[in-house]
Every structure is written in structure tokens, then in C-alpha cells.
């Protein structure tokens, strides 16, 4: 039945585009394939996608090709599978002139859809009101189409001779102009469903009626059914003495055993090891937050308050919306505007943005930062991949994910000023109440956990707290975080003396917390009186309310006006205060039914000009305030980086020979077949969610229709579909080997628990060969152009754990060869010291330390990132400029260092003519560069930076250059060579010494050749004794270096 309904729906998709091409031949072909409803569905869906891109194609030939392609059952995937807690639902876009059926997408279940009590999900339809350009329908368009929309709600929506009745929507869906419709079946109608949802007869306010009923349409996850008599208790609210304010509004309690039971049902506790302290729930007519309460003991019980009960209902399934967890915090333009008005310095915001840009850029260069940038991608365990020796920042597929996330981060910086606050300095948190009544006015308790180690830390001191949207400086409160032992069981929440259960913006980064003396009293946002009717509410009343709301929904326009006026004037100006009041009233419109902003007032509040960061086309100016500075800085970075050559994926497609396991060729044919099936299924997901690349899908970045993505979180749903595709494909890989491993067979339905590498040597060898074949095919196979399928690289890494095993079994190959360093150091110390041959082996340990200090951990710090010196007019002076030849070959004499407009080869380096900051710097540079080992290290470091385009730029003469930080190089090199050296032995320099001597003075000492001795454990050591100290003696370079390398060792 489901397949038949889905097939009919896809026939609608095609017919509205191609009704003038429906020939007898085409109809006959449709009849031929209609007996297989699954084949019919897939063939028509692909035809719809092709017609969308090409209106002039031959639909008969295209349909025939699709029928052949999907005759292979393995190619049919999406429609025949379901993701837990999601269901396929028909969708329709309604514009002023068109009704446009859309492909079905899985959507998160709600109370009404769940369980099939009113038929399958195909009996429901999601209707989206859009302008002709498919963006959310504006208030003006709603008013112009009032009668059309009223007919849609009061009458029926007819599609393919099927009538759908208006049902309802959630509050967020109402803001998005999105509604649920229902096709009556089995005696059920939209009205009987509304009656089933609960008792709303006591409501005479249409706004309350609409918002109460909307609770049933919130996407949620069902856990289990609560026993009303034994597991639910009602407790009183905590109020002020006059009863005007309710401190516990929306806050209930849950015992710890019940909390554990919830998370076992969600299957989250076992996967993360994390048990939250607060749940956002729906249950019967109850909404709000449940907070873990140790005082409830070992009972499995939930305690709710009267303020949480919104209507009467008998459906006691506990539905989870969200739960407390570590959530990253970002700045936005509203928060920045208010913090700036409270005295936070511009430099603090700019510094934070620079740090964010640098972290994002470094993710393209270093594994640690790359893992951090991809922290929201849950399909691969990047830590394990990196630990196996695979460089995530350079591997082609993972680099494509980095580039997608990188572009998205820069776009967010430019368009919304979304600057991340470091995790240790801020979080987004549920606000809950202090039931122990220990906190005093102005105090809060904050305990946050890390994402990985789950270690808790209590915040002490002043914090900035607000709630979005925030429009008046008084909306940001500076509170004192204190330690309260009675509250240590609460984490990843902010605990107030009183609270309403919302999500708060909480930051304790000192530079972002305004001074107490700058704090402003908050505005009093009085709630308007609700409009009451004198009769029972009907669907006609609901329709009129919905149209009035949408026709007067100017929230986005008012927020833009507030942002513009705050830049032109101040956030504390009378006009901004008036806007703040009006915006608060508009936000409450669905609850009160009262809108204070009419067309005339809206025109009065419109700004005459707009700052450049708002990116308006007309009447703009360059803002001098912090948002303008941040915008221009971010725009410069965005325009520069998105066009760089290294972002072109073609430059990084390269086979890693270390991932090719001996004998992989025997699996190439099977791998090719699986690859094409995978690409076909992946293309279905991309088409369904309007993604252009697999990197965008996997990272959730940059879908084509951002507006529709925002409407029902398509990125999350698309991610669920990819997760299912990944799981199914991994199982297909393992099917061949499951019979050899009982543990795999028992746990095959839980992908994370599958024991991958067989303990049987022969089977393990076949597994690795097969994984290697998948990797090889993904990086070498080409799809037929006429199929228009994606060329997937993710296929290679579906079996990432096997590839890591292959890599770990082979010798790790560094991108920067350490052999050059090794050979140079060994040659130097063999010829320049009289260390005995049995001690040469100790050299390798010293070389490893040098490599670690100068390359693995510090190499990127030796060079100026390209964007950080764009405005420096002269790149010579005291900076070290490295000119790279056209082939980036640093072993040739063309590669030079340019200092003070004079050029020198790297090796050998003429030190005499170099002038730096002072004699100390010149002295140390001379000391370091006369060591061939250090010169070689510098050469390889420059080679490393030259390969990473974000460190290179063109100088005035057209040379490709790097800018070395000499002071940073000194610091890192000295750490490597002079580690643990007593201060009295550090070198000094003579101001009058301009000659390039082969010796240098040391303070209070010297080293004689016979001071090189062996310890009892046959370890080479160099010792300085008091007897050897003499101010007048000199230390030769080879003796000094010999001592230093021993210290590094």
C-alpha cells in the first residue's frame, strides 16, 4: 500500500511538468512498469529530477533507461527503508500561482504521526507556503493571497483527485509557513484527530488554542509509557508572595533511576557514557523541563508542576525533545551590539574573530585542528584515523570535508558574525531553578563538562548571561557564578534562584563580560491581554488567526531595523527601545493574539540607511562600529580564501600506496559493482535534499535551498539518511565474513559494536584486501557521464577502521621526510665530534626531539599566515622573506632568504651580513644557522610551508614568498637545542665582536674534549664540572653543540 501511494505521488511530480509530452508510447511504458510499485516509484522520481534540470529531454527514453537501472533491486534504497523516529511524508509547495508537489522526505515523527493510529504517514501531507522564488512567503504576499490561503485552510487541498484537510502545525512550523494536512481514511478526519489530541474546550483565546494544540506536532522521540497513577506526581509551583511571578514556571523533577531508564530507551547513555541532568519533554498535556533530583531517591518517578500542564490529555508516552549536554556558544550580531554598548572593547571581538579564523585555517594544515573543525561529523572516528598515521588535513576525501566546513565557517563569520567562544569559556545551557534555595539574588551555579573526557569544571566569578533574541543592553545580565555543593549533581545547565526553563547564552570569557558598573536595568516587557471569544473556537476562527498572524509577521524586518538603528545611533536610543518592545510583542503574538505594529508604524521604524555588514543593495554605508570592522575583516578573508588554488579538490586526488594491501586486486570487480550501487544511492540523497556534493551532505553545510533546510532541519534528516546508507553498505561488506565470527552475527544490527578485524589470519587478510580494493576503486573509478552520478570518495572510507589497520601494519611515511635531517645530523656529528661509535645510536633520540620541536608541533608557528600581513607595505625590513622558485624546489640555489633587501642561500648561509632586531637576535641566528642540522630543519620547514598555500603570497616583484617569524624561529630552535641548560651556561655575545669567529664566549665556564665521558649504564653524557669553569676560556661550536644535543636527548 505504501509503495503504491508513493508511486502515485511521484506520478504527480512528473505530470505537472510534462503534461504536453504524455504520448501513448510513454503511457504504455508507465503501465508496463506499474506492476512493480517500487520500480515505478524510483523510475518516476529520477524522471522528475531529470525533468527539473532539462525541460527538453525525451521522457520516453529517460523513463526506459530508469526502468533498466532500477530493475536491479540493489539500486533501490531510499523509499524502501526507514530511519528510526522518522517517516516519509508527501510534501507540497503552494505559491500564489502554483501547487508544486515535491519528492517525499523523511521527517521527524510527532505524537500524531507516530504509531500509525491514523493510517500511514502517506495519509499526511506537509504544505509549505512560498513566494514564487520558493523563499518563505512574505507578510505582504500573505495579505495579497489572503482568500487563497483561507480557502486552503477552510476547504480542502486537492492533489491528483485526493482531498487533504487542514490539520494543524507546531509553533516553529507556523513561523516557517508550514502546515500539516490530512487525507481522511478509515473513518478518521482532521477534526477527529484534533479531538483525540486533547481537551481544548476550555480555551476561548484562539492564540492559546493554537499554541496548546501545536504541542502535539513538535518533533520528538518516544521513550516509553508512564504509569499515570504510580510514576507521576504533581507538586506545587514556587511563587512570589503575591503570586504574580512563578519561579518554577515549566520546571519539574525526575528521579535518577527514571532518568537512566529514559536514556536506555533512547539508546544514548550506552553510546556516549553521558547522563544529562535535564530533559525537555512532552507528555500528555505537559511540556517543559524535568531536572534530575537526587532527593527523590531510588524511586522511578516524575514530579510535574501545575505551570507545566497546558491541557487535559490521556496520552502518557514520554516524548523527549532535547536534553542538557555540552553545547558550543557563538556570538551573534545582537549579542555583539549589546556587549559593545556595555563597554566591551572592539579589540576583544576582533581578537576573538582572528583566533577563530586562524583555527579554521590551521584545520587545513594540522590534524588536531582538523579534528576539531569536523567535531560535528559523527560518521568517522577521526582521532583513531589520525592516530593510525593518516593525515586528515591532507587525505583527499577528508580534506574535501574540511574545505566544506571551512567555507561554511567563513560564510557564517561574514554573514552573521558567528564567532565561536572557546568551549572552556562559554556554553548554551538550559536554565533551571535552585530547588535547594541556596543561591542568592545575582548568583548562579554553572558546572560544565568537556565533550570528550566528560570531566566537570565549576565556573567561579562573573559571567554574562542573556537569552535570544536580545535587543536591549539590559537584556544582558552580569551575574556571579558561585560553588554550591548541594548543586554538584547538576551539570551543563545554568542554575538560577528563579527561572523559566529556556536556553540561555552563558559566557565567562573575561574579555566578553561587561563591568558591573556598566550594567543597565532590564526593560519590563509586559505581556498584552489575550483576546477572548464568546463562543467555542472553530476551524474558521483558527484560519482567520493564522492569516492575521502571517500577514503581520514582521519579526525579521523589525530585527533588521533594530540592528540598523543600533548602528546609526545606540542600542539605548529611544527608537531602539521602542523597537525592542515591539519585537517582544511580535514574538508573543502566537500566545496573545495582539500585534502592536501596523503598516504605518512599520514604515516609521524603517532605517534610512543600512550598515555594510547587512549586505543591502541600496543605501548602505561603511559602519565604523565593531560589527562593521568584523564584517570587513571577515569579508576580506572569505573573498581571499574561497578562491585559492588549494581549495580545488582536483589537486589532492592521489592514491596513498600505504593503504594498498597485497592481493587487493582479487576484489576489484566486486568493489566496482558495490561502488556504482553506492554512488547511485548517494546521488538519491543528494537530489532529495538539494546538496551538490557529498562533502556538503556529510558536514551538513551549504544546501542549495537554505530557507527550506531551516524549515524542518533537513540537514539533520539528510545526515540520518547518509548514516543509514553507510551502515547498510558496511554490512554488505561484512556479509562475506559474518559466518566466521559469531560476535559479529549477534551484533550486526548495531554497527558500532561489530567486531571488525577477524581473529582468523586468513579471514583478516581477505577483509583487508577487500577494504583496500574499495579504497582503490573509489579513487580511480569513473562513472559513466550519461548517468550523471557523483564520483564518491566517501566510499573509500566507509571501512575506515580496516584502512587504519592496514596503515598501522606498515611503516609510517611522513609528509616531511625525516631522512634529510637524519643524514645531515649524523654526518655532522661523525665528522665534527670525537664521540665514540657506540654512542652514535643516541643521536637518533636527539634528532627525534628536534623534529618534534621544530616540525610536528611548531612548524606552522614559524610563518606568517597569508591573511595576517596583507596590509604590511614592506615585507623586508626585520622580517625574513623566503623567495620560492617556480617549482617549489628548495634544494636548488634559487631558494633564498631575503633580509633587509639582501639575499642569501639557505645552506650554506652567510651570516655576516644579516641584520635583525638586535645583536642578540643576530647572535642566536648566527649560532643556529651555522649548525648544518638546524639549517636543514629550516629548509624542510620552508618546504612544508610552501606546500600549504595559506602561508604564501606574491610580493611586489611577482615572487612567490613566505614570511618567516625570526623571533618565533629562535624561540622554537632554542627550546630544541638549549633544553634544560643551566642559565650560567647560556652563551653571551660581545658588542664589539663584528667578526665571524669560530668560537664564542660562555659565562663562567668551558668544556674540554676530555669532559665527554660514559656513565655506568653506558649512556653518553657530557658533564661540566666546577673545575672546568673559567671566564677566559672559549667553547668551540662543535663542543657547544655536542653539549646541547646531549641535553636535548
N, C-alpha and C positions, 0 to 999 in steps of 0.2 A: 504494500500500500504506500509506504513511504517513497519507494523508488518511483512509483507511478506519479505521485504528486510532484516529486522533484522534476521528473521528466516533463510533465505538463508545464511546470513553471519555466523551465528553460526554453520550451517552445514559445512561450510568451516573449522571452528575451529576444529571440530571433525575429518573430513575426512583426514586432513594431518597427524594426529597421528595414525589413526586406519584403514587405507585403507585395511590392510590384515585381518581385522576382520569383514568386512561388509558382513555378511551372509544374505541369503534370509529371514530368520526369522527376523533379525534386520531391514532390509529394509522394510518388511511388517509392522513392528511396526511403523516405521517412517511415512509410508503412512497413517496409521490409525490416528495418532495424528496431521498430517499436515493440516487437515481441520480447526483446531483452531490454527491460526498462533501465538497467544500469548502463548498458552500452548507449542507449538512447540519450540518457542524461549527459554522459561525458562528451559524446559527439556533438550535441547541441550547445553545450557550454563552450567548447572550443570554437564552434562556429560563431557564437556570439562574440567571443573575444576577437576573432579574426575580422568579423564584420565591423567591429568597433574601430579597428585600425585601417580597414580598407573597404570602402563602400562599393568598390567596382569589381570585386572578385567574383569568380564563378562559384556560386554557392553549392551547385550540384557536385562539382569536382571536389570542393573542400569538404563537404559532408561525406563523400565517399572515402576520401583519404582519412578522415577522422574515424570512420567506421572500421577501417582496416587497422588503424593504430590501436584503437581500444578493443579490438577483438581479443587481444592479449589481456586476460583478466588481471595480470600483474600490474598493468599500466593504470588500472582504475584504483583510485585510492581515496581521495578526499571525501566524497559523498558517502562512501560505504563504511566510513569509520566515524567514531565519535570520541571526543575528548571528555573525560570526567568533568561534570559540573558545567558542561557546555552542550548546546543543541543547535542544530541547523534550523534557521528561520528564514522564510521568504522576506525580501526587502523591496520597498518601492520608494522612489524619489518622486515627489509631487512638486512641480514648478507652476508658475502662473499659467503656463500654456500646455504643459505636458504631464503625462503619467509615465514614468520610466521604470519598469521592472529591473531589478538588479540581481546578480547571482546571489544565491543563498550563502550566508556565512554563519559559522558557529558563534553563538552569543552566550554570555554567562547566564545560567539559569536563575530564575527568581521563584518566589513562592507559587506564583500562578502557573508558570510553565512546568515546574518540577513534578515528576511522577506520572505525567500523562493522564491526570484525572479528568482533564477536559479535552482529551484527544492528543494526538501527536503534536509536536512543535510546528508541523506544517499547517495546522489549523490557525496559527497565529501569523501575523504579518507586521513587520516593522515599517512604519511610514515616516519618511523624513521630508520636512518642508524645506525647499531650497529655492534660491533665485535661479535664473536661467543659466548662470555661470557655475551652478552647483555649490556655491557657498551658502552658509546658513541664511535663511530668509530674513531680510531686514525688517525692522518695525514698519517702515514706510510701505514695503511690499505687502506685509500682512494687512495693513489697513486698506490698501488698494484691492486686495483679494479677499476681503472680509466675507463676502457672501459665498465665494467658492469654498473657503475653509469651513464656514458654518455648515454648508451642505455636506461637506466631507464628514463632519463630526455627527451632525444630527441625522443624516441619511446614511447611505452605505457607500463604500468604495467598491466599485465593480471592476474586476480584472479577469479576463477570459471567462466571462459568464459566471464568475464566482463573486458573491457579495460578502464583503467584510464589514463588520460593525465596529464602531469606535469602542475601545475598552478603557484604557487609561494610560498613565505614564508615571515614571518617578520624577522627583523634583529636578534632578540634573538633566533628565531627558526633556523636561518641559523647557528648560533654558536652551537646550540644543534644538528645539522644534522637532522633537522625535516622539512618536506615539505608537502604542500597541493597538492593533485591530484584531478582530477575531471572526472566524468563519463558523457560524452556528453548525453544530453537528451533535448527534446522539441526544437531542433534546436540550442541549446547553446553548445558552445565548450569552452575549456580553453582559446583559442585565443579571442573569442568574450567577455569573461569575462574581460580579460586584457584590451581590448579596452573600455569596459564600465567603468573601474576604473578611467580613466582619459586620458589626452593627454600627452603622453611621447615622441612625435615625435621630439621634440626639443633637446632631450638628445642624445649626441654622446659619452658619457662616460658610459661604461657598469656598472661601480660601482655606478654612480649616478642613472642610470636607475633602477638597482636592489634595491637600498635603497629607492628611491622615491616610487616605486611600493609596497615595503614592508609595507609602512604606512597603506595600506588598510587591512592588515592582523593582525594588533595589536588587541588583545582582548580589548573590550570596552563595555560601556553601553550607549545605545541610550537614549537621553532625548526627544528632540522634533526637529522639522524642523525650521531652522532660515529663516526668510524672507530676501532674499538677498538685496533687494533694500532699506528696511526701518530699518533693525536691524543690519546691518554690515556696518562699516565704515573703510576705510583704512587711517592710519596715518603714517607719516614718521618715519624712524629709527633715533636714536640719534647716531652719529658717531664722530670719531675724525676729526680734521680739514683737515687731508689729506685723509680721507675716508678709511683708511686702516683697522681700527677696528670699529666694530659695537657694541656699548654698550648695545643696546636693542635687541640683537640677540635672537629671539624666544620668546619675551615678548610682550604681548598685554594687553588690558584693557577690563574690563567688569563692567557694572553698578551694583549697589547693587540690584535693583529690578530684573534684569536679573539673578543675582547670586541666589537670592531666588527662582526664577522660576525654575532654574536648579535643585536645591536641593529638591524642591517639586516633580519634575519629578522623581528624584532618590529615593524619599521616605526616605531620610536620615535626613533632618532637623527636622522633627517631632519626630523621634525616639531618637535623641541624643541631641537636643536643641543646636547644634553646627553649626555655619555658617562659613565656611572657607573663606579665603581671596584670594586663588589662586586655579586654576583648570588646570590640564594637559589635553589637549583636542586633538581631531582630528575632522576636519570639512572640507569637500571638499578636496582641496589640501593643507590645512592649518594644521600645527602642532605647538606645543609649549605650553606656559603657559599663561593663562589670569588672571590678577591681579585685584582685586576689586578696583575701582576708584571712590571715593565719588564725585569728580568734575564732573562726568557725570550726576549727579542729579537723577531725578526720571524716566528718560528715560530707556526703555528696549533696550539696545544697546550693541554691541560688537565692539571694535576697534582692528583691526589687523594691523600688520606691514609687509612691503614687505619681511623682512627676514623670516617671518613665512610661506609665500606662496611658496610651493615647486613644485607644478604643477597645471595645469588647470583641474578643475573638477566641475561638476554641482550638486553634491550630498551634500546638505547643512543640513544634520542631524547633530546636535551637539552631539558628542560622547565623553564621559568622560573616561579617563584612570585612573586618580588619582586626589586627591585633598589634600590641605595642612591640616595637623592635627597633634596632638601631637604624635611623633614617637620616641620610645626609641633609645638610642645610645649605641653602643657596641664598645669596642676596637677590633682590629684585628691585625694580625701579621705584616702587612705592617705599620700600624699606630704606633704600639709599637716600631718597629725597628727605625722609623724616629724620634719619640719623644725621644727615648733613645739617639739617636745620637745628639739631640739638647739639651741634658743636663738634661732631666727629670730623677730623681733618680730611681734606681731599686726598692727601698723600697716602692715608691709610687705605682708602678704596683703591687707588691706583696701584699701590704696592700689592694688595691682595689680588688684583686682576693680573698684574705682571707675574706673580707667583703661579697663578692658575694657567697662564699662557705658557710659562716655562715648563710646568709639569706636563702639560698637554704635548708640547713639542718634544720633551725628553722621552715621552712614551714611544716615539718613533725611533728612538736610539737605544733605549735600555730596557731590559726585560722587567725589572722591578716596577718602573713607571708604566710600562705597557700592561702589566697585570692589573695595576690599579685603575687604569683607564677602562679596562674591559671587565671591571668588577661586577657589572650587571649582566654579563653574558654567562649563563649558567650551564651551557651545553658542553663545556670543556673545562677540565681541571688544569688551569694554566700553571699553577705552582708546580705540579708534578711534571708537566710538559717541560717547563723551564729547567727543573732540576735534572731532567734526563740529558740536558745539554743542547736542547733545541732552542735557538734564539727566536723568541716570539716576535721581537721587533723587526726581524729580517725575513722570516719564513713567509713566502708569498701569500698564502691564504690568511694567516693571522695578521699579516701586515694590511691586507685589504680591510679586515675588521677594524684595525687601528685607524686607518685612514677615514673610514666611515664615521667612527666615533669622534675622531679628531675634527673633521669638518663640522660635525653637529655641535661640538663644544664651542668652536669658534663662532658658529652661527648664533648660538644662544648668547654668547658674550656680546655680539654685535647688535642683535635684535631685541634682547630682553635684559641685558646686563646681569645674566645669571652667573654670578661668580660664586664658586664653591667656597664654603667655610671649611677649614680643616676639621676632620672628624673629632679631634680632641678638643675643639673649641666651640662646637655648636651642633645642635640636632633639631629636627622636627619631632615634637613629642605630644602625646596625648596629655591633656591637663586633667588631673584628678584631685580629689579632696583629701585633706589630712583628717582621717577618722579619729586619730588619737587626740586631736585638738592641741597638739604641742606647738605648732608653728604660730608665730605672732604676725600681726599685720606687717606687710612689707617683706616677709620671709618666704622662701621656697626651699624645697628639698629636691635635689637633682642627683641621680646616680645613673651613669650611662655605661654601656658595655661596648666592647670592641666587636667588630664584625667577625673576626676570625677566632681569637682566643677566648672570647666571651668573658674576659676579665672586667670587673666592675671598678669604676672610679667615681668617687663622690666629689662634686663640684663645690668649692668654697669661694666666697667673695661675691662681687656684684655681677649681675647678669642682665642682659637686655631681653625683654620678653614682649611679644606682640602677637597679633592674630590677623591673618589675611582675610579680606582686604584691610589695609591700614592706611588712613588718609589724613590724620591729624597728628602732629607731634606728640600729643598727649596719649595717643594710642600705644606708644612705646613706653613701657614701664621699666624702670631700673629697680630691681629687687635684689635682696641679699640672700644668696644661697648658703644654707647652714647644714650642719650634720645633725641628724636626729636618729639615734639608734633604733627607736621604735619603728622607723620607716625603712630600714635597710632591706626589707623584703620587696621593696618597690624599685624597679629599675626601668630605664628608657621611658620614663614619664616625668612630667614636672608636677610636683605636689604643691598645691596651694592651700591656704587656710580655707578658701572657698573657691568654687569652680563650676563650670557648666559642661565639661566633657568634650570640648573641641580640641582641635590640633593647634599647637602653638609653635611659634618661631622663637627658638631659645638660643641665645649666643652669649658666650662668656669670653670671647676673644677680647683682651683688654682694649685694643685699639677701636673696637666696634661698640664698646659700652660707654654711653654718654656720662658726663659728670652729673652727680646728683643735683648740684645746684642749677643745672640746665634743664632739669625735668619740668614738664608742663602738665598741669592738671588735665585729665581726660575730658572730652566732651560728654555731655549727657545725651545719649541717643534715645530719646523717648519713643516708645512703640505706639503707633496710632491705634485707635479703637477699631475693632473689627466691624465690618458691615454685616448686619444680621438680616435675614429674610423672615417673612411672616408665614412661610409655608415650607413644606418638605421640599428638599432640594431635588431637582430633576436633571436629566441629562441636558436639557436645553439651558438650564442655569449654568451648568458646568461648561458648555460650549461657549456661552457668552463670556464667562470669566476667562477662559483660555484665550479667546481672541483679544479681549481687552488687555490681558497681561502681555501678550506677544506684541500687540500694536503699541504698547507703551514701555517696552523693554529697551530703555536707552542706557543700560548699565555700562556697556563698553564705551559708548560715546561720552558719558559723563566722566568716567575714569580717565579717558584721554584728555578731556577738558581740564580736569583737576591736575593732571601731570603737566600740561602746558602752562596753566596759570601759576602753578608752583614754581616753574622755571622762570616765568616772566616776573612774578612777584615773590611771594614767600608762601610756604605751606601754612603759615599762621595768618595770612591775609584774610580779610573779611570774605572775599569771594571764594577762597579755598575752604573756609569754614562752612560757608553755605553749601558748597558742593559736597563736602563731607557729610553733612546732614541729609542732603538729598539722596546721595548714593546709599547711605544706610537705609533710608526709607524704601528705595527701589529694591534693595536686597531682600527686605522683609515683605515686599509686595505679595509673593505667593502665600504668606502667612496671614497678612492683614487685609489684602484686597484694596489697599489705599495707595495711590500713586500721586505724590505731590508735584511731579514735574509734567507740565503741559508743553505743547509745542512752542508757545511764546517764551516761556521761561527757558526752554532748552536753547532757543536761538540767542537769548541774552547771555547765557553761560558759555557760549562757544568762544574759543580763544581767537583773537585777531591774527596771531602768528603762531607758528609751531617751531620748537627747537629741532635742530637737525637730527637728533637721536631718534625722533619719532618717525623719520623717513617719510614725511609727507611730500607730495609732489609740488605743492604750491605754498607760498607764503611761509617760507622757512628761514631760519637764521642759525648761525653758529652759536650754540649755547656756551656760556662762559662758566657754567656751574659744573659740578663734578660729573654729572651724567653725560654732559657734552664731551668732557675730557676723556672719560672712559670709552664713550662711543667712538670717537675719532681714533683713539689708540687701538681699539678692537677692530675697527674697520680697516685700518692700515694692515694689521696682522692678517685679517681674513682675506683681503684682496691680494696680499703678497703670497700667503702660503697655499691657498687653494689652487694657484696656477703653477706651482713649482713642478719641475720635471719628476721629482721623486714620488709625487703622488700618482703618477701614471703606473698602473698595475703591471703593464707590459714589461717594465724594466726589472721586475722581480720574479718573473716566472722562470724558475730554474730548478732542475732536479737535484735533490740532495742525495748524493750517492751513498751516504752512510745509512740511508733508510731503505736501501735495496738489499733484501735478504737473498742469499744464494738459493737459486732454484725457483724464484718467484715467477718465472716465465710460464710454468705449467698452469698457473691460474689466470693468465691474461685473458683468455676467451670468456671465462665466467665473469671476470671483473668487468670486461667491456659490456656484457649483457646487463649486469647489475647497474653499471654506470648510466646507461641510457634510460633504464627504468627510473632510476633515482632522479635524473635530470628532468624527466617528464613530470614526475610528481612534484618536484621542487618548483617547476615552472607553473604548475597549477596553483600553488600557494602564492607565488609572486603575482600572478594575474589576478587572483581573488582579492588580494589586499593592495594592489596597485604599487607594489615595490618594483624597482628597476633592477636591483642587484641582490644577490644572496647576502652580501655584507650588510646592506641596509635592513634586510629581514632579520638576520641573526642579532644584530645590535639594536634593532628597533628604531633606527634613525632614518629621517628624511623620506617618509612615504610621499607619494605623488599628491594625494588628496589629504593634506594635513587637517583640514577642517573636519572631514568625516572621521578621521582617525580619532580626533578629540572627542567625537560624539559618543563612542562606546568602546574606547580603548582597544582599537583594532590591533595596535602593536602587541598588546598582551595576548590577544586571541591568536594572532598570526604566530607568535612565539610558541604558543601551545601546539599549533599545528606542526610547526617545524620540529618541536620536541617529539611529537608522535611519529613523524617521518623518520627522525633519527633513531628512535627506539626500534621501530619496525625493521629498519634496514640493518641495524646491528643484530637483531635476532635472526634475520635472513643470513647474515654472515655466519652466525654461530650454529645454525641448524645442522650443518655438516658434522659438527663436533660434539653436539649435546649428548649423544648416546654414550660418549666416553666419560661423561662427568655427571654423576647423579646430582651433585650440588647445583650445577647449572640448570639441570632439568627442574629441580624443585623450585628454583627462584627465577625462572626465565621471565616471569611476568613483572618482576621488579628489577629493572635494568641496572640500577646502581649496585645490586647485590650479586650480580652474575660473577662467578669466578672465571676470569678470562683466560689466563695462561694455564694450559693443561699441565698437570704434573707428569704426564707421559711424554717422553722426549720426542717421539716421532710425531705425535699429535701436535705438540707445541711447535715443532718445526713447520708443520703444514699451516698452522694458524699464522705464523709469522710470514711465511711465503705468501699466503693469501692477502694478508694486510698490506704487504709490500706491493703486491700486484694492484690492489685498489689504489694505492698511492701513485704508482707509476701511470696507470690509466688516467687518473684524474688530471695529471699534469701533462699528458701527451695526447690524449684522445680529442678528436674534433667531431662535433655533432654536424649532421647534415644541415646546410643553410636553410633548406626549404622547411625544415621542422621548426625553425626559429626557437630552439631550445637554449636555455642558459648553458654555458660551459662551466660546470660547477667544480670548484676546488674544495668545497667543504666535504665532498665525497671521500677525499683522501684522508680526512681527519675524523671521520665517524669512528674509526677504530684507533683513536689516538693512543690508547693505552698499549696496544700492540706495537705501534711505531716507537713509542718511548722504550719499550723493551728491546727492540732492535737496536735503537741508538745506544742504549746503556751497555749492550753487549759488544759494541765496537769502540775503538779508540776515539775519544772526543777530539773533534777537529775545531780549533778556534778560528774565528773570522780574522783575528790578528795573529799571525804566526809567531810563536814564541821562539822558533828556531833561530831567527836572526839575532835576537837578544842573547840566546844561549851561546851561539858560536862566537859572538863578539866578546862577551864577558869571559868565556873560557880562554879564548886566545889571549886576551889582555892579561889575565891573572897568571897564566902559564909563563908568559914572557916577561912580565914586569915584577913578579914576586918570586921569592925563593921558597914558597910553600911546598912542602913535600907532596909527592904524588898521591900518597894515601889520603891526603886531606882534600883532594880536588872534588870528591863527591859532595863535600859540604857546600860547595859552590851552588849546587842546584837549589838548595833550600833558600839561599840568599837571593838567587835570581827570581824564585817564585814570589818572594816578598816584594822585590822591586816591581815585578809585573803587576802584583795586586795593587800596590800603592798608586802606580802611575797609569795603569791601563784599565783593569777590570772595574775599579771603583771610582776613579777620579778623572778619567780621560776627558769626559765631556766638560769638566770644570776648567780645563786648560784653555778653552777657546771661547771667544765672544759669540753668542748666538747671533744670527744674521740680523734679526729684528731689533736687537738691543743697541746697535750702533748705526742705525740708518741715518741718523741726523748728525753724526760726527763729521765735520767738514774735512778734517785732515786725519788720515789713518796712519801717518808715520809717527813723528814725534817720539814719545816714550813708549808707544805700543810696538809690539813685534808683529810685523806683517809678513806673512808667508805667501809667496807667489808660487802657484802651481802650474806646471806645464800642461799643454793641451791634452796629454794622455794620462794625467794624474800619476805619472811615474816618478816616484820620489827618490829613486835610486840614481837618477840622472842629475847632471850638474845644473840643469835648468831650474831645479827646485832650490830656491834660495830663501834666506831670511832677509828682510829689508828693515833696517833700523836707521832712523834719522836720515832717510833718503840715501843710505849706502847699503849695498847688497853683499851678502856673504853666503857661501855654500854652507849647508848644514854640517856635513862631515867631509873634510876637516873644517872646523870653524875658526876663523881668525878672530880672536878675542880682543886684540889690542885696540881696534878702532871702535869697539862697541861703547856707546854712551847710553846709560839708562838713568833711572831716577837719581841715584846717588852712588857713591863709591862702594857702599855695602852691597847694593844690588849688582853692581858691576863685578865686584869681587866674587860673590857667590855664583853669578852666571859664569864667570871665568873658571871657577873651581869645578862647577858641574860639567860644563861643556868640554873641558879638557879630558874628561873621562869618556873614552870611546863608548863605554856601555851606556852612559846617560845620553850621549848624542844619538845612539841607536834607538833608545827608548823614545826620544823626542821625534826622531824620524818616523817611527811607527805610529806614534800618537797623531802626527800630522797626516799620515796616510789614512788613519782611521777617520779623522775629521773631514778630510777631503771627500770621502765616500758618502758622507751624510750632508746632503745639500743645505740643510737648515743652518750650517755653520759657514757657508760660503757665499760670496757675493762678488760683484765686479767693481774694481777701482776705477779711478778717472781715466787711466790709460788703457782700460779694457782688459786688464789682467784679472784672472780668477784668483781670489785671495782668501786667506784665513787670517783672523786676528788672534794671536796668542796673548794670553794674560801672563806677562813675565812674573809678576808678583805671586800669582797662583802657582805657576810652574816651580818657582823657588820653594814655595811652601810644601808642595807635594814631594818634590825631589829631596828636600832636606829631611822631610819625615821619613823618606825611604832610606837615605844614607846615614843620617845622624840620629837615628832612633836610639834612645836610652843612653846617649853620650853625656857624661857629666859636663856641666856648664864650664868648668875650668879648662876643659879640653877643646872647646869650640874655637874655630880659627878667628884670628883678628887680622886687620889689614893696616898697612902703613899709608898715611895720607900722601906721603912724598914718593911712594913707590909707584912709578908710572911704567916700569919695565915689566916685561912678561917673564918673570923669573920662573925657574923650575921648582922653586921652593916657596914655602910660606911659613910665617911665624905661627906658633901656637902659644897660648898663655900658660906659663908655669910648667912647661914640660916638653919632652921629646920622646921619640920611640927609636930604639936601636934595633937593628936587624935581629940581634940575638934575643930580643924580647918575645919572639914568636916561639911559643912552647906548646907542648901537648899535655892535656890533663890526663888524669888516671883512666878515664873512660874512653881514651883515645879520640876525644873530640878536640878539634883545633881551636885554640883560643889565643887571644893577644892580650897581654896584661901591661898596664902602666904602673910602675912602682914609684914610690916617693923618691927612691934613689935616682931614678931616671929623669926627674923633673929638673929642668934648667932653663931659665929665661932666655939665655943667649943661644940656645941650640935651635936648629931648624928641622922641620919634618918634611921629608920628601913626599911628593904626591903619591908614589906607589906605596909608601909606608902608611900615609894617612888613609888612603882608600882601602888598604888591606885591613886597617883597624875598623873603619866604618862598615865594611861589608861583613865583618865578623859580628859587629853589633846588630846589624840588620838580621843576620842569621838567627 
